[in-house]
Amino acid sequence: MTILPSFPSVHFDFGAIQALPGILSERGVKRPLVITDTGLVEHGIADNLVSAFASPGDVTIFDGIPPNPTIGGIEAAAEVYKAAGCDGIVALGGGSVMDSGKALRVAVTHPEPIVEYLKDPGKITANVAPYITVPTTSGTGAEITFGGGIHPEPGAHQLGIRSPHVKPDLAICDPDLTVTLPPKLTAATGMDAFGHCVEGYLSNNINPPTEATALDGITRVLAYIDRATADGNDREARWHMMMAALQGGMAIYMGLGPIHTLGHIFADCDLHHGALITASAPAVMRFYADNPDDGLSERLARLRDVMNLPARADIAQTIIDINTRLGLSSSIRELGYPDRNLDDLADAAMKVHFNATAPRKPTRDDYEIIITDALGQAFST
């Protein structure tokens, strides 16, 4: 039986952030905790959010979420939540902040340490804190998804938090909040959205409405990412990139694949997730091109159509060309990934849950080839 998933409600447009106080009030939230990072506080984005409230003193801000989400960051936020008597959570930021919020809504309402729910998400119940997401980047799709990756400690492999109970209650997508995003992050997060749409479309799940959404997201990224990267104040481009990110989040419901498997195993360092995803994509697309079956070949052909490429064009090389144009790398090593053992990386890749929805699941030998290709240069064995 095919079950088509539903997404949280979304308020989308310029100025949508002004609706936040009313949305919280409707949900009985009187003392929200806004979780964010230091950069958004320093650039005044957090102040802009708080200024929408008639009584800003009722809002508590926690800016200790690290660039990659950690148990330590979540535990620190939970302490502030309880000490301030908060009754709801608002995540203002990128994927790290929004994924942290999913774990936080469990941490402040469940009795065991949060690590126990990361190890066994089946323990998570519907007794979670109210949770609203406000993305400030256009890429992760975390504003509407039901899972995320949390690091036990910085530099350690992620643990997943996947449960329908952590799915945000509502997302506020305001493109105005992305205009100060630097060009490099605009490009990297935008190509992350592209990766979500590509892998969602290629997944082995059947969901025609979401497949159409993913294909439209691919078209939107390719049409607007150069403009958004070149001029952050291009409001039309910012609107379309935020919509593409949202569509990428919807595509994640289809399931992901080897590109995100690589992003998962390479996340044992402080490299940007979006940069890891787009640098990993060419190696996986080469693997697909070299090992197609009839169903995968048909989907790759449709993908070429959407990307406005001729039949049998090299999708991997096209992604490399886009990365180069945007100032992004197509080599994990070039990003600064440290030396790791190939056997360990291949073993780790085989255990990642994203493999379950891959249109062609790599074997362990396949992963050794794909990982070597993605890294872009030799390393220890």
C-alpha positions as CSV (number, residue, x, y, z in Angstrom):
1,M,0.0,0.0,0.0
2,T,1.3,3.5,-0.9
3,I,0.9,6.0,1.8
4,L,1.3,9.6,0.7
5,P,2.8,11.8,3.5
6,S,1.4,15.1,4.7
7,F,3.5,18.2,5.4
8,P,3.2,20.8,8.2
9,S,1.3,24.0,7.4
10,V,3.5,26.7,5.8
11,H,3.2,30.5,5.9
12,F,5.2,31.6,2.9
13,D,6.0,35.1,1.6
14,F,7.9,38.3,2.2
15,G,7.0,39.6,5.7
16,A,5.5,36.2,6.8
17,I,7.5,36.5,10.1
18,Q,5.0,39.1,11.3
19,A,2.5,36.3,11.7
20,L,4.6,34.5,14.3
21,P,3.1,36.1,17.5
22,G,-0.4,35.3,16.4
23,I,0.5,31.7,15.4
24,L,2.1,31.1,18.8
25,S,-0.9,32.6,20.6
26,E,-3.3,30.3,18.7
27,R,-1.3,27.4,20.1
28,G,-1.3,28.7,23.7
29,V,2.4,29.6,23.7
30,K,3.0,32.6,25.9
31,R,6.8,32.2,26.7
32,P,8.6,30.9,23.6
33,L,12.2,30.0,23.5
34,V,13.9,31.1,20.3
35,I,16.9,28.9,19.5
36,T,19.4,30.3,17.0
37,D,23.1,30.8,16.5
38,T,25.5,33.6,17.4
39,G,25.7,34.8,13.8
40,L,22.0,35.5,13.5
41,V,22.1,37.4,16.8
42,E,25.2,39.5,15.7
43,H,23.5,40.4,12.4
44,G,20.3,41.5,14.0
45,I,18.1,38.8,12.5
46,A,17.0,37.5,16.0
47,D,16.1,41.1,17.0
48,N,14.0,41.4,13.9
49,L,12.0,38.4,15.0
50,V,11.6,39.5,18.6
51,S,10.4,42.9,17.4
52,A,7.3,41.3,15.9
53,F,6.1,40.6,19.5
54,A,4.0,43.2,21.4
55,S,5.8,42.0,24.6
56,P,9.4,41.1,23.6
57,G,10.2,40.5,27.3
58,D,8.2,37.2,27.1
59,V,10.7,35.9,24.5
60,T,13.8,34.1,25.6
61,I,16.7,33.7,23.1
62,F,19.3,30.9,23.2
63,D,22.1,31.4,20.6
64,G,24.3,28.4,21.5
65,I,23.4,26.1,18.7
66,P,26.6,25.0,16.9
67,P,27.1,24.8,13.1
68,N,26.5,21.1,13.3
69,P,23.8,20.0,15.9
70,T,25.1,18.3,19.0
71,I,23.6,16.7,22.1
72,G,25.5,19.3,24.2
73,G,23.8,22.2,22.4
74,I,20.4,20.6,22.8
75,E,21.0,19.9,26.5
76,A,22.1,23.5,27.1
77,A,19.0,24.8,25.3
78,A,16.8,22.5,27.4
79,E,18.3,24.0,30.6
80,V,17.4,27.5,29.4
81,Y,13.9,26.4,28.4
82,K,13.1,25.0,31.8
83,A,14.8,27.8,33.8
84,A,12.8,30.5,31.9
85,G,9.5,28.6,32.2
86,C,9.1,28.4,28.4
87,D,6.2,26.7,26.8
88,G,7.1,26.4,23.2
89,I,10.0,26.5,20.8
90,V,10.9,28.7,17.7
91,A,13.9,27.7,15.6
92,L,15.4,30.6,13.7
93,G,18.2,29.5,11.4
94,G,19.5,26.8,9.1
95,G,19.4,23.1,9.3
96,S,21.5,22.7,12.4
97,V,19.1,25.0,14.4
98,M,16.0,23.4,13.0
99,D,17.2,19.8,13.5
100,S,18.2,20.8,17.1
101,G,14.7,22.0,17.7
102,K,13.3,18.7,16.8
103,A,15.4,17.0,19.4
104,L,14.8,19.8,21.9
105,R,11.0,19.5,21.8
106,V,11.5,15.9,22.9
107,A,14.2,16.7,25.5
108,V,12.0,19.2,27.4
109,T,9.0,16.9,27.7
110,H,10.4,13.3,27.9
111,P,12.0,11.8,31.1
112,E,15.2,10.1,29.7
113,P,18.4,11.8,28.4
114,I,18.0,12.9,24.8
115,V,20.6,10.4,23.6
116,E,18.2,7.5,24.5
117,Y,15.7,8.9,22.0
118,L,18.3,9.3,19.4
119,K,19.3,5.6,19.8
120,D,15.6,4.5,19.8
121,P,13.3,7.1,18.2
122,G,10.4,4.6,18.8
123,K,10.4,5.8,22.4
124,I,9.3,9.3,21.3
125,T,5.6,10.0,22.1
126,A,3.2,12.7,21.0
127,N,4.0,14.6,24.2
128,V,6.3,17.1,22.6
129,A,6.6,20.9,23.0
130,P,5.0,23.2,20.4
131,Y,7.5,23.8,17.6
132,I,7.6,26.5,14.9
133,T,10.5,26.7,12.3
134,V,11.7,29.9,10.7
135,P,14.4,29.1,8.1
136,T,17.0,31.7,7.3
137,T,18.7,29.8,4.5
138,S,17.3,28.3,1.4
139,G,18.4,24.7,1.2
140,T,18.0,22.2,4.1
141,G,14.2,21.7,3.9
142,A,14.4,20.9,7.7
143,E,11.6,23.4,8.3
144,I,9.1,20.6,7.4
145,T,10.8,17.3,7.7
146,F,10.3,14.6,10.4
147,G,14.0,13.7,11.0
148,G,17.4,15.1,11.4
149,G,21.0,14.2,12.3
150,I,22.4,15.0,15.8
151,H,26.1,14.5,16.7
152,P,26.8,12.9,20.1
153,E,29.8,15.3,20.2
154,P,31.5,17.5,17.7
155,G,33.3,15.4,15.1
156,A,31.4,12.2,15.8
157,H,29.1,10.4,13.4
158,Q,25.5,11.5,13.5
159,L,22.7,9.8,15.3
160,G,19.3,10.2,13.6
161,I,16.1,11.5,15.2
162,R,13.3,10.3,13.0
163,S,9.7,10.3,14.2
164,P,6.4,11.8,13.1
165,H,6.2,13.4,16.5
166,V,9.3,15.7,15.8
167,K,7.8,17.1,12.6
168,P,7.4,20.8,13.1
169,D,3.9,22.1,13.8
170,L,4.2,24.9,11.3
171,A,6.9,26.6,9.2
172,I,7.2,30.3,8.5
173,C,9.2,30.9,5.3
174,D,10.0,34.5,4.8
175,P,12.5,35.2,2.0
176,D,13.3,38.6,3.5
177,L,15.3,36.6,6.2
178,T,17.7,35.2,3.6
179,V,18.8,38.4,1.9
180,T,21.9,38.8,4.1
181,L,23.0,35.2,3.5
182,P,26.6,35.3,2.1
183,P,27.1,34.2,-1.6
184,K,29.0,31.0,-0.6
185,L,26.3,29.9,1.8
186,T,23.6,30.9,-0.7
187,A,25.2,28.6,-3.3
188,A,25.9,25.7,-0.9
189,T,22.4,25.7,0.6
190,G,20.8,26.1,-2.8
191,M,22.7,23.1,-4.1
192,D,21.6,21.1,-1.0
193,A,18.0,21.8,-2.1
194,F,18.9,20.6,-5.6
195,G,20.3,17.4,-4.0
196,H,17.1,16.8,-2.0
197,C,15.0,17.2,-5.1
198,V,17.2,15.0,-7.3
199,E,17.4,12.2,-4.7
200,G,13.8,12.4,-3.8
201,Y,12.8,12.1,-7.5
202,L,15.1,9.2,-8.1
203,S,14.1,7.3,-5.0
204,N,12.4,3.9,-5.2
205,N,9.2,5.2,-3.6
206,I,6.1,5.9,-5.6
207,N,4.6,9.3,-5.0
208,P,3.7,11.2,-8.2
209,P,2.6,14.4,-6.5
210,T,5.8,14.8,-4.7
211,E,7.8,13.6,-7.7
212,A,6.3,16.5,-9.6
213,T,7.2,18.9,-6.8
214,A,10.8,17.6,-6.8
215,L,11.1,18.1,-10.5
216,D,9.7,21.7,-10.3
217,G,12.2,22.3,-7.4
218,I,15.1,21.2,-9.7
219,T,13.9,23.6,-12.4
220,R,13.6,26.4,-9.9
221,V,17.1,26.0,-8.4
222,L,18.7,25.9,-11.9
223,A,16.8,29.0,-12.9
224,Y,17.5,31.2,-9.9
225,I,20.6,30.0,-7.9
226,D,23.1,32.1,-10.0
227,R,21.0,35.2,-9.5
228,A,20.6,34.7,-5.7
229,T,24.3,34.0,-5.3
230,A,25.4,37.0,-7.4
231,D,23.0,39.5,-5.7
232,G,21.5,38.7,-2.3
233,N,19.1,41.5,-2.7
234,D,17.5,40.0,-5.8
235,R,14.1,39.4,-4.0
236,E,12.6,37.5,-6.9
237,A,15.5,35.0,-6.9
238,R,15.4,34.8,-3.0
239,W,11.6,34.0,-3.2
240,H,12.2,31.2,-5.7
241,M,15.2,29.7,-3.9
242,M,13.2,29.6,-0.6
243,M,10.4,27.8,-2.5
244,A,12.9,25.4,-4.0
245,A,14.2,24.6,-0.5
246,L,10.7,24.0,0.7
247,Q,10.1,21.7,-2.3
248,G,13.4,19.9,-1.4
249,G,12.0,19.3,2.1
250,M,8.9,17.8,0.5
251,A,11.1,15.6,-1.7
252,I,12.9,14.3,1.4
253,Y,9.6,12.5,2.3
254,M,10.2,10.3,-0.8
255,G,13.5,9.1,0.8
256,L,17.1,10.0,-0.1
257,G,20.0,7.9,-1.4
258,P,23.8,7.5,-1.7
259,I,24.5,11.3,-2.1
260,H,23.1,11.8,1.4
261,T,24.7,8.6,2.6
262,L,28.1,10.2,1.7
263,G,27.0,13.5,3.3
264,H,26.2,11.5,6.4
265,I,29.6,9.6,6.7
266,F,31.6,12.7,5.8
267,A,29.8,14.7,8.5
268,D,32.3,13.5,11.1
269,C,34.0,16.9,10.8
270,D,32.9,20.6,10.8
271,L,32.3,20.9,7.0
272,H,29.1,22.5,5.7
273,H,26.4,20.0,5.0
274,G,25.3,21.6,1.7
275,A,28.9,21.7,0.5
276,L,29.3,18.0,1.3
277,I,26.2,17.1,-0.6
278,T,26.9,18.9,-3.8
279,A,30.6,17.7,-3.8
280,S,29.3,14.1,-3.3
281,A,26.7,14.3,-6.1
282,P,28.9,13.8,-9.2
283,A,30.4,10.5,-7.9
284,V,26.9,9.1,-7.2
285,M,25.6,10.2,-10.6
286,R,28.5,8.6,-12.3
287,F,27.7,5.4,-10.4
288,Y,24.1,5.5,-11.6
289,A,25.2,6.2,-15.2
290,D,27.5,3.2,-15.2
291,N,24.9,0.9,-13.6
292,P,21.5,1.7,-14.9
293,D,18.5,-0.5,-15.1
294,D,15.3,0.2,-17.1
295,G,13.5,2.1,-14.3
296,L,16.6,4.1,-13.4
297,S,17.4,4.9,-17.0
298,E,13.9,6.3,-17.5
299,R,14.2,8.5,-14.4
300,L,17.6,9.8,-15.4
301,A,16.2,10.6,-18.9
302,R,13.4,12.7,-17.2
303,L,16.0,14.3,-15.0
304,R,18.0,15.4,-18.1
305,D,14.8,16.8,-19.6
306,V,14.2,18.9,-16.5
307,M,17.8,20.1,-16.4
308,N,17.4,21.0,-20.1
309,L,20.2,18.6,-21.2
310,P,20.4,16.5,-24.4
311,A,19.7,12.8,-24.3
312,R,22.6,10.8,-22.6
313,A,24.3,14.0,-21.4
314,D,26.6,13.6,-18.5
315,I,24.6,14.7,-15.4
316,A,27.7,14.4,-13.2
317,Q,29.7,16.8,-15.3
318,T,26.8,19.2,-15.5
319,I,26.8,19.3,-11.7
320,I,30.5,19.9,-11.6
321,D,30.1,22.7,-14.0
322,I,27.4,24.3,-11.8
323,N,29.6,23.9,-8.7
324,T,32.5,25.5,-10.5
325,R,30.4,28.4,-11.7
326,L,29.1,29.0,-8.1
327,G,32.5,28.8,-6.5
328,L,31.8,25.4,-4.9
329,S,34.0,22.3,-4.9
330,S,33.3,18.9,-6.4
331,S,35.9,17.2,-4.3
332,I,35.4,16.3,-0.6
333,R,39.2,16.4,0.0
334,E,39.3,19.9,-1.5
335,L,36.8,21.0,1.1
336,G,39.3,20.1,3.8
337,Y,38.0,16.6,4.8
338,P,40.7,14.9,6.9
339,D,42.4,11.6,6.1
340,R,40.2,8.6,6.9
341,N,40.4,4.9,6.4
342,L,38.6,3.6,3.3
343,D,37.4,0.4,4.9
344,D,35.9,2.4,7.8
345,L,34.1,4.8,5.5
346,A,32.7,2.0,3.3
347,D,31.5,0.1,6.4
348,A,29.8,3.2,7.7
349,A,28.1,3.9,4.4
350,M,26.5,0.5,4.3
351,K,24.8,1.2,7.6
352,V,23.1,4.5,6.6
353,H,19.3,4.3,6.4
354,F,19.3,6.4,3.2
355,N,20.3,3.3,1.2
356,A,16.9,1.8,1.7
357,T,15.3,4.2,-0.8
358,A,18.2,4.4,-3.3
359,P,17.0,3.5,-6.9
360,R,20.1,1.3,-7.1
361,K,21.7,0.4,-3.8
362,P,25.5,0.3,-3.9
363,T,27.3,-2.8,-2.6
364,R,30.2,-2.3,-0.3
365,D,32.6,-2.6,-3.2
366,D,30.6,0.0,-5.0
367,Y,30.9,2.3,-2.1
368,E,34.7,2.0,-2.0
369,I,34.7,3.2,-5.7
370,I,32.1,6.0,-5.0
371,I,33.9,7.2,-1.9
372,T,37.2,7.3,-3.6
373,D,35.7,9.2,-6.5
374,A,34.0,11.7,-4.2
375,L,37.1,12.4,-2.2
376,G,38.9,13.3,-5.4
377,Q,42.4,12.0,-4.4
378,A,44.1,9.1,-2.7
379,F,43.9,8.3,1.0
380,S,44.9,5.6,3.5
381,T,43.5,2.1,3.2
